[in-house]
Amino acid sequence: MLAQERQLAIRARLTARGKVVAVELANEYGVSEDAIRRDLRELARQGFCQRVYGGALLSAPDPGNIGYRETASPQVKEGLAEVVSRLITDGQTVFIDASSTNIAIARKIRRDIDLTVFTNSPAIAIALSDHRRCKIILIGGVFNAEKGACHGAQTVREAKNIFAGMFILGACGIDTEVGITALDHDEVEVKRCFLEQSSRLVIALTKDKLGTVAPYKIGDVSAIDTLIVEGDVLPDDVAAYQEMGIKIEYSRIADD
């Protein structure tokens, strides 16, 4: 098998399983581990995977700017949002950071409860603007139009003076070994701060992000209290998370 053919086969394995182990690939293809590591370096250079100790993980998808992301898979995100909305109770203080799924969550939050929401996303503040019993506090900083969020030192300074009972985090990828990850360095600093200032972590995740990794780590998967996934995610795909004590909630399966 030529190197290019082997890399195509490895890509197919990554797509199907989300991860590969170098020693297993070397044995299967009858080549050295060095040859496999070269293959994985090339696939990582192409942006298809992230190399980790002993192998590689599928790269988290980069769906583009917030405007485009908000129009992608709206039914899926609405289903996830319905589940999250049931976790938010009267009188809570909640961090909601910038993500297209989190905008859908903001729209689904019950309007008959008292609530305080801190967010670095103007779109989330606007989505909650008709909630007469919700106190919305927009955290400032340098606005990143592509991400739809305020980032930077000012955002972090303001967040460090706030404590919330729940953080609804928009993650780019999660993996039991690598952790919770994101694509942008500046947004990760804010997400880490929100996580440190919160008592409970909730993540609603589309299935294309499950078992993937982005370049920047937010925290360990063990920090997650509740993980909400799509209704057609297989039990085996979330078994490792449940074994870590994370509560798994399923959304309804979106209509075609």
Disulfide bonds with the S-S distance in Angstrom:
none
